[in-house]
Structure formats: C-alpha cells, structure tokens
Amino acid sequence: MSISVFIADDHVLLRDGLRALLNKQAGIEVVGGASDGLEAQRLIKELKPDVVLMDINMPGQGGIEATRQLQQDCPEISILMLTLHEDKNLLQEALQAGASGYIVKRASESELLNAIEAVTRGDIYIHPAMTRALLFQPEEKPVSRRKTVETLTAREVQVLRLLANGHTNREIAQILAISVRTVESHRSNLMSKLDLYNRAALVQYAVKHDLLHIKES
C-alpha cells in the first residue's frame, strides 16, 4: 500500500522537484500540491493524503496556521513541516499547531524519506539539528514534575518513555508484551492526566522531565 503525499510550497520548482523525487520511490505517490495555505487546506480535505509536506512561509496563509486548521478538520493526516528555518521558536509553534515532524530543506533525500515513513507510522520526526530545541519548550501552565509524574502508573511511564524514544504503538506492544489496544489506552490516559493533546506534546514532556532514559523497576 503506497503512501500518498501532498506538497504545499509556493516555489513551483521545489514542488516539481519533490514530486519527481518522491514519485520515483517505490511505495510513495504524490497526489497533489498547492502554493498557499488556503488552497492547501481545500485540496487536502478533498484528497485526504497520508502525509503533507508543509512549507511555513507561503502567501495568503502560512503553513503553521494551515496545520492548525487541518489538525482540527483532518486529525488523521500527518503534517511534516519542510522549511528553510532552523528556528526553535518556529519548531515549537509548529508542534503546538499539531505538526508530526519538522525537517529543513537542506536535509538529504534519505532523511526526507525516513521522515515521511516515520510520521506515516505515527511517530514524531525532528531534524537532528533541531532536537535540542525541545528542551526549551515552555510549559503552557505551571506543572509540578513530582506531583504530575506521580499520578502516572509504572506502565504509563514505560509507555511514555517508549513513545518519546520513537517507538510505534505496535513496537511498544511487542516490547511490553501487551496488545496494541492496551498501548492506545495507556496513551490516551497519559494525555488526559498530563493535559496534553498530541504526540509531540508527550515527547516534549518526556524530554523536559528527563523520562527518556529512566531505569525499569
């Protein structure tokens, strides 16, 4: 089953180049493109691609606002920001808007393909040079680390750690010898207890609170 991709970027040559590159890959098909956020929203809602490559700076409506709107209307679609900007504030804003990943345009072909595959699996992909910016993501509200972490069960902490380390729901189920449905239930509980609303926020929380490399009891 192929991955359908939509490209939103106001540079025609870049869109055409990405289309040619991706259409050469087995298992990937570019189904459309747009030059601004409003046009992108309209076509994406119609075409329902698996992944959107979304530029940040576009005329009319930018990529972050388009992402925010699409996450409300089509939350099942993974949006991968593809941008020139290596800016931690834009990274944080994109993740808060609901983007599943952030990759810069100087990235290699293989990294772009890996990023597309990652967000298709339901993972978060951040360009390696930008990952440190997650450490400085401000809290939306004051949170006591001790009090909040202590509301989680040991299993929920395990699931959070594995999610933050890039494992899919299916991989977590295999590692912990539980069902995928149980993993999904734990993930839902995590979001509810921590008052977080997407996968990116869970990753940010785990990074900020040093939960990526905790020892198993």
QUIMO-V323829 format. One record per backbone hydrogen bond with DSSP energy under -0.5 kcal/mol. NH is the residue of the N-H (numbers start at 1). CO is the residue of the C=O. E is the energy in kcal/mol with one decimal. If there is no record, write none. Layout:
BEGIN
NH,CO,E
NH,CO,E
END
This chain:
BEGIN
3,27,-3.5
4,2,-0.6
5,29,-2.7
6,51,-2.2
7,32,-2.1
8,6,-0.5
8,53,-3.3
9,7,-0.7
9,34,-2.4
12,10,-0.8
15,11,-2.4
16,12,-2.9
17,13,-2.3
18,14,-2.9
19,15,-2.6
20,16,-2.4
21,17,-2.5
22,18,-3.0
23,19,-2.5
24,20,-0.8
24,21,-0.6
25,22,-1.5
28,25,-1.6
29,3,-2.8
31,5,-2.8
31,29,-0.6
32,5,-0.8
34,7,-2.0
37,59,-0.6
37,61,-1.8
40,36,-2.5
41,37,-2.5
42,38,-2.1
43,39,-2.4
44,40,-2.9
45,41,-2.3
46,42,-1.1
47,43,-3.2
48,44,-2.8
50,4,-1.2
51,4,-2.2
52,78,-2.4
53,6,-3.1
54,52,-0.7
54,80,-2.4
55,8,-2.5
55,53,-0.5
58,56,-0.8
59,35,-0.5
61,59,-2.0
63,56,-2.6
66,62,-2.0
67,63,-2.3
68,64,-2.4
69,65,-2.2
70,66,-2.5
71,67,-2.4
72,68,-0.9
73,69,-1.9
74,70,-3.9
77,74,-1.9
78,50,-2.2
80,52,-3.3
80,78,-0.5
81,79,-0.6
81,101,-2.4
82,54,-2.2
83,81,-0.5
83,103,-1.9
87,85,-0.9
91,87,-2.3
92,88,-2.6
93,89,-2.4
94,90,-2.7
95,91,-2.4
96,92,-2.3
97,93,-1.7
98,94,-0.6
98,95,-0.9
99,94,-2.4
100,79,-2.7
101,79,-1.1
102,125,-2.3
103,81,-3.0
105,83,-2.2
107,104,-2.0
112,108,-2.1
113,109,-2.2
114,110,-2.3
115,111,-2.6
116,112,-2.4
117,113,-2.3
118,114,-2.4
119,115,-2.4
120,116,-1.7
121,117,-1.6
122,119,-0.7
123,118,-2.5
125,100,-1.8
127,102,-2.7
130,127,-2.8
131,127,-0.6
131,128,-1.0
133,130,-1.4
134,131,-1.6
135,132,-1.6
136,133,-1.5
137,134,-1.4
145,143,-0.7
148,144,-2.8
149,145,-2.8
150,146,-1.8
151,148,-1.4
152,149,-1.7
157,153,-2.1
158,154,-1.9
159,155,-2.5
160,156,-2.6
161,157,-2.6
162,158,-2.4
163,159,-2.6
164,160,-2.6
165,161,-1.4
166,163,-1.8
167,162,-2.2
172,168,-2.5
173,169,-2.3
174,170,-1.9
175,171,-2.6
176,172,-2.7
177,173,-0.8
178,173,-2.1
183,179,-1.9
184,180,-2.5
185,181,-1.9
186,182,-2.5
187,183,-2.6
188,184,-2.2
189,185,-2.3
190,186,-2.4
191,187,-2.2
192,188,-2.0
193,189,-2.9
194,190,-2.6
195,191,-0.7
196,191,-2.1
202,198,-1.4
203,199,-2.2
204,200,-2.6
205,201,-2.4
206,202,-2.4
207,203,-2.4
208,204,-2.7
209,205,-2.0
210,207,-1.4
211,206,-2.8
212,206,-0.5
214,211,-0.7
END
